[in-house]
């Protein structure tokens, strides 16, 4: 189903404040994560950012102790010689870790969450990327968001590209819908992987243009167990096929943190029941259901 302006505006009012650790791959001073932080906070959540000091996209599961800066942070957001971990002087909830994404989100969970929340976070979100599986392994419900458009740009960039608020608003909506579904937000060892197609001023330019489709991470082969029944099928589309479809279709896959592969039909069904109000079917699936 297409996303309504009413749903986007009212949903934050229907959820209670949730303690969230936010991270990304692209660096703490990147515009996407700062806009995402602002919108999550405006949605009445208590959020702390713990992200790499520099762009660490593509570094996967590397994890080493943070070290002092031997060169300036991303976009000169902190000077050479800065400590291994640090924060924004005007907002101590914006934190960098001079290491990899996995290290950064663990620092957020183990060090920053007790400082700001008085205990473990209730939810971890990675936008826009790795880190979610690390949180899920530690028992924290987690969502990873990734967008097709854009490259890392400074938090001070103006004008703001169309895709930035579009992806951020969609991500807040998914997050708030999951929160509104009640605890436990996700089954143990489960994380969500959300992917967005390209967004520009002329195509998929508004959150209302998008539709979410429940998907799977990997290709299913002969003998692969059936998925949850949706759209008249017991086989979910691959996320890359959803994002690559004509139209503004975003994929939501249900993954296992220990294998980074697809979850069982039972766990997929739990997520389906929590998010069904925003889920739709690809056009070909709708045609087959007629």
N, C-alpha and C positions, 0 to 999 in steps of 0.2 A: 504494500500500500504506500501511496505517496505521503510524505510527511507534511502535516498541516502546521500553519503558523500558530494555531491555538495550542497544539501539542507541544511545540517547541517552547512556547512562552509559559505555559502553565505547569509543565512537568517539574521544573525545579521547586515550585511552591509545594508540591505534593510529597517531597522527600525531606528527611531530616538531615542535618549536617553530618557528613561522613569524613573521617580522618583518612586522607589520601596522600601517599607518596607518589610524586610524579618524576619521571626521568625520560631520557631519550638517548639516541645515538649521536645526534648532530651537534651537541654542545649546549652548555647552559645559557649562552648568550644568543642563541638562535631565535629568530622571530616566532616561528611556529610554536615552540614550547612556551614562550612567554605569553602569547595570546591564549593558548590552551590553559595555562595557569590562571590568567585573569578571569576567563569564563567559568572555569571550575569553581573559583573562589566566589564569583558573583552568584553562582548557583547554590550558595549557602553551605559550601564544603570548607573544611579546614585542610589546606593543602600546603605541602612543603616540597620544593623542587630540590632534587639531588641528581645532578647530571655531570657528564665529563667536562673538564675545563676547555677541551678542544673537540673538534669534530672527530668522532671515532666510528663513523659509519663503516660497516664491513669488517669490523674486528671480531664479530661473533662472540664466543664465550671466553675470550681472553680475560684474565683476572690477575692483577698484580697489585701489591701495596702502592698506595698513592705516594708521590714524591713532590718536593718543592718545585716550583716552576723555574725552569732554566731559560724560558722565553715567555713573552706575554701570553695571557689567556686569549682565547678566541675573540676576534674583533677588538683586541686591546682592552678587554673587559677587566683585566687585572694585570699588574706589572710583573716583570721578571723578578724572581726572588720571593714571590708570594708563597704562602704556606701550601702544603699538600692539599688541604681542604680549606675552603673559605666561603664567604658569603657577601651578598650585596650590602653595602653600608646602610642604605636606606630601607632595605627589606631583608632581614636576616632569614626569611623563609626561602630565599633564592640562593641556593648553595651549589658550589662546584666541587668536584673531586678530580684531582689530576691523575686520572687512570682511565680504565675502560668502563663501558656501560654497566657491566655486571658488578664491578667494584663499586660504582657510584650508587646503584640502587640498593646494594647491600648496606652501604654506609647510611643511606636514607632510612632503611628499615631498622638497623641495629643502633644507630647513634642519634639521628635526627628525630625519628618518631618518638622515642622516649622523652626527648627534650621538649618537643612541641605538643605531643599528644598525651604524654604520661604513660605510654605503652606502645604496643605494636600498632601499625596502621591497620585500618579495616579494609583497605583496597589499595592496590598499586596499579598505576597506569603508565604506559610507556608510549610517548607520542612525539614525535612520529619517528617506537620501533623495538630494539632488543631489550632485555631486562625483565620482561614480563614472566618468562619461564623461570628465571632466578627467584622472583618473588613467589610464584606458585609453588616452587620446590620448598620454600620456607613456610608454606601454609597460608600465604596471603593471596586472596582472590586477585586475579590480575587480568588486565586487558592491554594488548599491544595494538597501536594504530599506525598505519602506514598509508601515505598518499603518493600517487603517481607523479603529480606536478611539483615543480619547484626544486631548488637547490638551497643549501644553507645560506641564510642572509641574516644580517645583524638585527638585533631587537629594535634598533633605532630607525630602520628602513621606512621611508615614506616615498610615495604612497604605498599602502599595504596591498600586496597582490591579492586578487580575488580569491585564490584558492586558500589563503591562510585562514580568514574567518569562516569560510565554508567548511573546511575540514575540522576546524576547532569546534564549531557549533554542532556538527554532526557527532563528533566524539563526545561532547558533553551530553548530548541527547542519549547516546547509547549508555554512557556511564550512569546517568540519572535513571534511565529505565531499569538498569540492573539493580541499582540501589533501591528503587521503589518496589522491586519484586520481593524484597525482604531477605533476611539472613537465613541460612548461609547464602551469600551472593552466588557462589559457585561450588560445585562438588570439590572434594579434596583432590589435589594434584591436577586441577583443570584450569586452563587459561583460555582467553578468547583472542583470536587473531583477526583484526578488522582491516580491510584494504579498500582504498578508494580509487576510482578511476580518475583520469585527468579532469582538471577543473580550470576554466578560464573565463574571461569576461563574456565570451560568446557561447560557451557550452558548459553545462553542469555548473553554472555560476552561483547557484543558490541552494541552500540545504533542502528547500522544497522540491528541487528537481530530482532528488535522489530516492532510490528504493534499496532496502537492504534484503539480501538473500542469504539464507543459511547455506553454508558450503562446507567442503572438506579441504584439507591442506594438500594431501597427496593423491595421486592417481589410484583408483581402485582397480585391482586386477581380479582375475578369476580366483575365487576362493576368499576374497576379502569380505569380511562380515558385512551384513547389510547395515545401512545407516538408518537413522530415524525416518519415519514416514512423513514426508512433506511434499506438497505440490503433486500428490498422486503417485509419488515414487519412493522407493526404499534405497535410492542412491542419490546422494547429494551431488550437485555440480562442484567441480574444482573451483577454488577461489580465483585462479587466474582466468578461468573461462567466464566467471561472473563479471570480473572487472573488465575483461576484454569484450563483453557483449555490447551491442549497439544500445545506447541509452546510458543513463546515469545509475548504474547498478554497483552497489558496494557489497562486499562479501563479509560474512561473519562466520569464521570457522572455530570449532571447538577442539582444542588440542590438549594433549597430555604433557605435563611439564617434564616428566622423567624421560620420555622418548622424543619429544617435540613432534610427534606424529598425531594422527587423528584419534579422538576419543571414541569410546564405545557408543552404540546407539542409545543406551540408557542415559549416558551423560549428555549426549546431544539432545535427548528429549527433555532433560531438565532445563537446558538453556532455551530450547524452543518454547517451553511453557512460560519462561520468564520474559522472553522478548517477542512473543508472537504478535503483539500489537504493532510492531514496526517491521515485521517480516513480510516479504512478498515472494513472488515466483518469477522466474525468467519468462519472457514471452512464449517460447516454445513449450514450456511446461504448462502454461495457462491454456494454450491451444489444445494440448493433448488431454487436458482435464474436461474439455467441453463435450 
